[in-house]
Amino acid sequence: MSTDLRLALSQGRIRAEFTMMDVLGHLLIWAIITVVTLGIGIFFWPYAACRLVLNGIAIYDASGARLGRLRCNLSAGQQIGHILLWTVLSLVTVGLAVPFYLFGVVRTAVNSTDVV
């Protein structure tokens, strides 16, 4: 990690630079995808929502200069593997694992994120 980035993370700020129109567009697209795929798309929506948020975050230093942004590199293969794992866990635990699913999605997305 560069010295500038370390300084920014200790003394700078992060800002969410996505707009409510970005969110509205995202929700409309995923509503259509969910209907067209007869509900299967809803399993992929949490990953897309995490990507939207993570990709919309920029890092600034203490003076306000932009140092970089976050980029989520979560692939479709990772998403499918994660969905299958959590489906099995949910079935085995008779639904008790479902509340933990969203936290698992966020963890997976954050672990697939780089600073660029």
PEWO-V798356 format. One line per field, one symbol per residue. phi: phi as a letter, one per 40 degrees, with the letter a starting at -180 (. if undefined). psi: psi as a letter, one per 40 degrees, with the letter a starting at -180 (. if undefined). A space follows every 50 residues. Layout:
# PEWO-V798356
phi->???
psi->???
This chain:
# PEWO-V798356
phi->.ccdcdccccbcabbcbcbccdcccdccccccdccccfgcccccddcccc cdccccbbbbcccgccbiacbcbcccccccccccdcccdccccfgccdcc dccccccccccbbbcb
psi->hiddddddddeaiihheiidddddddddddddddddefeddddedddddd ddddeehihiadeehhdaiihhfhidddddddddddddddddefededde ddddddddddeehih.
